[in-house]
Amino acid sequence: MDAYIVEILFGSFFFLMLLGAPITIALGGAALATFVVVEKNPIAFVQIAFTSVGSFPLMALPAFVLAGALMEAAGISKRLVDIAETLAGPITGGLGAATVMACLFFGAISGSGPATTAAVGMLMIPAMTKRGYDRPYASAVTAASGGLGIIIPPSIPMVIFGIAALGLMPPPEAVAKHGEFASISIPKLFIAGVVPGIVMAGSLLIINYFISKKNGYVGLTDKWSFGDIRASLRRGVWSILAPVIILGGIYTGLFTPTESAIVAIFYTLFVGVALHRELKFPALLNSLRTTTWITGRVLLILFTATVFGRLLVEQRIPAIIAESILGLTDNLYLIWAMIIFFLMFVGMFMETLAAIMILVPVLLPVMYTIGVDPTHVGIVVICTLSVGFMTPPLGENLFVASGIGGSSIEAIVSRIHPFVIVSVIAIFLIAYVPQLSLWLPGLLGY
């Protein structure tokens, strides 16, 4: 490793970040400065970056974003929230529980944390406030639950992790020590995210129950009304079918994640125009604008982060970090603890997709060395980075919930720490019990 190259790469990156440059500019500027200093052909910079955004699996990204935006415009998200509310019924803190369940449902459509927070928050934060919930708490439970959007498949970060990990082969010494590793793929990651997503949602439901009990937030009704449940399910049957069709098609092998996203778009258009009759032309244009903005932002990050990551690999930084960690301890549980706390710290300051692109080339060789399945690594990384959506200073979900609910960021943060704590406990459970991630893919033949 050439020390001065690493100093230029990271020095330029942190200098640009301190100046307040967007993450894309910081990554691209640092990588380009390194290319110039070491007298590499800058054309190689563009070639590496262009290759990163030219892969077929990446086509799923704009399609899933558009599908999520259309489903909100078509009234699908509203019907999912109605179903969640009727299922919550008399449960203490019922509206808080309904918010968690609605984010769980909508996460199976949008694949985005902030999008899930926005879609559910617009409906649930005013409803909770009207029922006597503290406004900052209503915003906090929504921001915390929005992070489920990137864990429950289909997930945009899972697509990015899969693309980043596919090019990283296990080191020969790791194969010699632990044998051949299981393959990794985007459909496998999608399947592996189901049970951990439920575990994460369960932790939020539990803490919401205890906080609601302490604050006197009662259920929506005195008892469950099976008539209301039937009515909401009948109104929302086409909404429930959306994630079933998307995920069912992937899990059965009927179509790839990219193809499933296209199916989701056409399904939503059909439901919104022909069945619900709520999808109007202005809303369709707005969905296209939203998709263009989000996709462009993500692709720019991917464009520059790929070159940055390539420079890390060329300088053997992943291998050096692996040797350093293994020099401290070879205890799997301690290594997982170090990685989880490191990822939480990174998630507080860096966007999820950029963090994945930069850290996957660093972390995956470490985990291969100690014999951890790459799919399990992906799920733990994504679950941990999802906490970054609700922790300042970046905390995108905090800003979305604040904008919708009208509470200050400081007020929301003061209510959100119990959700952060239980989420971290759930992440340690997922990390220490690999079968939570690997049981369902194994059952389905992956």
Residue pairs with C-beta under 8 A, 6 or more apart in sequence:
1 315
1 316
1 317
1 320
2 38
2 315
5 34
5 37
5 38
5 311
5 315
6 315
6 317
8 30
8 33
8 34
8 37
9 30
9 31
9 33
9 34
9 308
9 311
9 312
9 315
10 30
11 30
12 26
12 29
12 30
12 33
12 34
13 26
13 27
13 29
13 30
13 308
16 25
16 26
16 29
16 30
17 23
17 26
21 29
23 301
23 350
23 351
23 354
24 297
24 300
24 301
24 303
24 304
24 354
27 301
27 304
27 305
27 307
27 308
27 354
27 358
28 303
28 304
28 307
28 308
30 308
31 45
31 304
31 307
31 308
31 311
32 42
32 45
34 40
34 311
35 41
35 42
35 44
35 45
36 42
45 307
48 306
48 307
48 310
49 303
49 304
49 306
49 307
50 303
51 306
52 163
52 302
52 303
52 306
52 307
53 299
53 302
53 303
55 163
56 258
57 159
57 162
57 163
57 186
57 256
57 257
57 258
58 159
58 163
58 302
59 258
59 261
60 154
60 159
60 186
60 257
60 258
60 260
60 261
61 156
61 159
61 160
61 295
61 298
61 299
62 291
62 295
63 258
63 261
63 262
63 264
63 265
64 110
64 111
64 154
64 156
64 159
64 261
64 264
65 110
65 111
65 112
65 115
65 156
65 290
65 291
65 294
65 295
66 265
66 287
66 288
66 291
67 109
67 110
67 246
67 261
67 264
67 265
67 268
68 106
68 109
68 110
68 111
68 112
68 115
68 119
69 115
69 286
69 287
69 288
69 290
69 291
70 265
70 268
70 269
70 272
70 279
70 284
70 287
71 77
71 106
71 109
71 110
71 239
71 242
71 268
71 272
72 119
72 287
73 272
73 278
73 279
73 280
73 283
73 284
73 286
73 287
74 268
74 269
74 271
74 272
74 273
74 276
74 278
74 279
75 239
75 272
75 276
75 278
75 279
76 109
76 238
76 239
76 242
76 268
76 271
76 272
76 276
77 102
77 106
77 109
77 119
77 120
77 123
77 239
78 123
79 232
79 235
79 236
79 238
79 239
80 102
80 105
80 106
80 236
80 239
80 240
81 98
81 102
81 120
81 123
81 124
82 232
82 235
82 236
83 105
83 232
83 233
83 236
83 239
83 240
84 97
84 98
84 99
84 101
84 102
84 105
85 94
85 95
85 98
85 102
85 127
85 220
85 232
86 225
86 228
86 229
86 231
86 232
87 98
87 101
87 229
88 94
88 95
88 97
88 98
88 101
88 219
88 220
89 219
89 220
89 221
89 223
89 224
89 225
89 229
90 219
90 220
90 221
90 222
90 223
90 224
91 97
91 209
91 219
92 209
92 212
92 213
92 217
92 218
92 219
93 208
93 209
93 211
93 212
93 213
93 217
93 219
94 217
94 218
94 219
94 220
94 221
95 124
95 127
95 128
95 131
95 133
95 138
95 217
95 220
96 128
96 133
96 137
96 138
96 141
96 208
96 211
96 212
96 217
97 205
97 208
97 209
98 124
98 220
99 120
99 124
99 128
99 138
99 141
99 142
99 145
100 141
100 145
100 148
100 201
100 204
100 205
100 208
101 201
101 205
102 120
102 123
102 124
102 145
103 116
103 117
103 120
103 142
103 145
103 146
103 148
103 149
103 201
104 145
104 148
104 152
104 197
104 198
104 201
105 239
105 240
105 243
106 116
106 119
106 120
106 149
107 116
107 148
107 149
107 150
107 151
107 152
107 155
107 197
108 152
108 153
108 154
108 242
108 243
108 246
108 247
109 242
109 243
109 246
109 264
110 116
110 119
110 149
111 149
111 150
111 153
111 154
111 155
111 156
111 158
111 159
112 149
112 150
112 156
112 294
113 146
113 147
113 148
113 149
113 150
113 352
113 386
113 389
113 396
113 397
114 146
114 149
114 389
114 396
114 397
114 400
115 149
115 294
116 145
116 146
116 148
116 149
117 142
117 143
117 145
117 146
117 149
117 389
117 396
117 397
117 400
117 401
118 146
118 400
118 404
120 142
120 145
120 146
121 139
121 142
121 143
121 146
121 400
121 401
121 404
121 405
122 404
124 138
124 142
125 135
125 138
125 139
125 142
125 401
125 404
125 405
128 137
128 138
128 141
129 135
129 138
129 405
131 217
131 220
132 217
133 217
134 215
134 415
135 405
135 406
135 407
135 411
136 405
136 407
136 408
136 411
136 412
136 414
136 415
137 211
137 215
137 415
138 405
139 401
139 402
139 404
139 405
139 407
139 411
139 412
139 415
140 390
140 401
140 412
140 415
140 416
140 419
141 204
141 208
141 419
142 397
142 401
142 404
142 405
143 389
143 390
143 395
143 397
143 398
143 400
143 401
143 412
143 416
144 204
144 390
144 397
144 416
144 419
144 420
144 423
145 201
145 204
146 389
146 390
146 397
146 400
146 401
147 200
147 386
147 387
147 389
147 390
147 397
147 423
148 197
148 200
148 201
148 204
148 386
149 155
150 156
150 157
150 158
150 352
150 382
150 385
150 386
150 389
151 193
151 196
151 197
151 200
151 379
151 382
151 383
151 386
152 193
152 194
152 197
153 189
153 190
153 191
153 193
153 194
153 197
153 247
153 250
154 190
154 246
154 247
154 250
154 257
154 260
154 261
155 189
155 190
155 193
155 382
156 298
156 353
157 352
157 353
157 356
157 382
157 385
158 186
158 189
158 190
158 193
158 378
158 382
159 186
159 257
160 298
160 302
160 353
160 356
160 357
161 189
161 356
161 360
161 378
161 381
161 382
162 184
162 185
162 186
162 189
162 378
163 186
164 309
164 356
164 357
164 360
164 361
165 184
165 360
165 364
165 374
165 378
166 184
166 185
168 360
168 361
168 364
168 365
170 181
170 368
171 365
171 368
171 369
173 369
174 181
174 365
174 368
174 369
174 371
175 181
177 371
178 368
178 371
181 368
181 373
181 374
182 373
182 374
182 375
182 446
184 374
184 375
184 378
185 446
186 257
187 250
187 251
187 253
187 256
187 257
187 446
188 375
188 441
188 446
189 375
189 378
189 379
190 247
190 250
190 251
190 257
191 250
191 251
191 440
191 441
191 444
191 446
192 375
192 376
192 378
192 379
192 437
192 438
192 440
192 441
193 379
193 382
193 437
194 440
195 436
195 437
195 439
195 440
196 379
196 383
196 430
196 436
196 437
199 426
199 429
199 430
199 436
200 383
200 386
200 423
200 426
200 427
200 430
202 426
203 422
203 423
203 425
203 426
204 419
204 422
204 423
206 422
207 418
207 419
207 421
207 422
211 217
211 418
221 228
233 240
238 271
238 275
238 276
239 271
241 267
242 264
242 267
242 268
242 271
245 263
245 264
245 267
246 260
246 261
246 263
246 264
247 260
248 254
249 255
249 259
249 260
249 263
250 256
250 257
250 260
251 444
255 263
268 279
269 279
272 278
272 279
273 279
298 353
301 351
301 353
301 354
301 357
302 353
302 357
305 353
305 354
305 357
305 358
306 357
308 357
308 358
309 357
309 358
309 360
309 361
312 318
312 358
312 361
312 362
313 361
317 362
318 361
318 362
318 363
318 364
318 365
318 366
319 365
321 362
321 366
322 365
322 366
322 369
325 335
325 338
325 366
326 366
326 369
326 370
329 335
330 370
332 370
332 372
333 432
335 366
335 370
336 380
336 428
336 431
336 432
337 428
339 363
339 366
339 380
340 380
340 384
340 424
340 427
340 428
340 431
343 355
343 359
343 381
343 384
343 385
344 384
344 387
344 388
344 391
344 424
346 355
346 359
346 385
346 388
347 355
347 384
347 385
347 386
347 387
347 388
347 389
347 391
347 394
348 388
348 391
348 392
348 393
348 394
348 395
349 393
349 394
350 358
350 388
350 394
351 394
351 396
352 382
352 385
352 386
352 388
352 389
355 385
355 388
356 381
356 382
356 385
359 381
360 381
363 377
363 381
364 374
364 377
367 374
367 377
368 374
372 434
373 434
373 437
373 438
375 437
375 438
375 441
376 434
376 437
376 438
379 430
379 437
380 427
380 430
380 431
380 437
383 426
383 427
383 430
384 427
386 423
387 420
387 423
387 424
387 427
388 394
388 395
389 395
389 396
389 397
389 398
390 397
390 398
390 416
390 419
390 420
390 423
391 420
392 398
392 409
392 413
395 409
395 413
398 409
398 412
398 413
398 416
399 409
401 407
401 412
402 408
402 409
402 412
405 412
429 436
430 436
430 437
